[in-house]
């Protein structure tokens, strides 16, 4: 597997830092996140595309919490399911007093990015992750496909948090979804 270059990491981190200033009211975090239940694979059903993930297909996060730390591995393929997967690994920590819903992750020191769990359903099958400033957002699910009704309900939750949901694009999780309306 190919790793993202240091220069690409630096550019991604600098762009992400541009979203650190909150706009409007602060985002409301999930009241309590059970890290044992949250750990595992989360498929990226949709996101607000930005250059590091734009055009990726079959993408997902594998999240674990070794020794209480955050270990987050992103995997995606460029434009085709035949492409070699690329990975980005981030480490970090859960912010104390946040109900385990606010994390600080880093591709390398001294850059730390915010990971805000805004919602996780009671069965830990779907989740929403946001970012201060609402420039980035992710719809996550345990399975690679999500029915339209559930997807729209999750977008409605983002809208209630002040997100412009027209910015979200679905991420192809099967070859048949590539090029379909609403998909990247």
C-alpha positions, 0 to 999 in steps of 0.5 A: 500500500502506498502512503501519502507523501509528507508534502501532501500531509502538510498541505492537507493539515494546513488546509484543515487548520483553516477550518479551526475557527468556528462559524456561528454556534458551536457544534453539538457533540454526541453526549457519550461515545462508547469507545469499545463500541465505536472501534472498528471499520467505518465506511465513508458513505459521504463527505464534503469533498476536499482534495485529499479524499476527492475522487476516492472510492471504497474508502473507510476508516479503521479506528482503534484505541490502543492503551487509550490512545486514538489510532485511525487508519484511512484507506481509499482508492483513487477513482477505481476499485482496481487502483492500489489503496492508499493509506493515511495513519493518524494518532492522537487522544480523546479530549478529557471531559468530552464524553469521548466525542472530541478527539485530537488526531495528528498525521505528525507532530505538531499538527493536531486536527479535530475529530468531532463525533456529532452523532452515533446511533444507539446500535453503533451502525451509523455516525456523523463526524464533523469539524469546527467551522463546518468545512468538513463532515463525514457520514459513516456506516458499518456497512458499505451501503446505506439506504436512501432514507437513513442517509437523508436522515443523517444529512438532516442531522447535519443540517440541524447543526448548521451544515450546508448539506448540498456540499456532501457527496456520496463516496462510491463503495461499489463499482456501479456507483462510480459516476452516478448522480450525487456521487463523487 
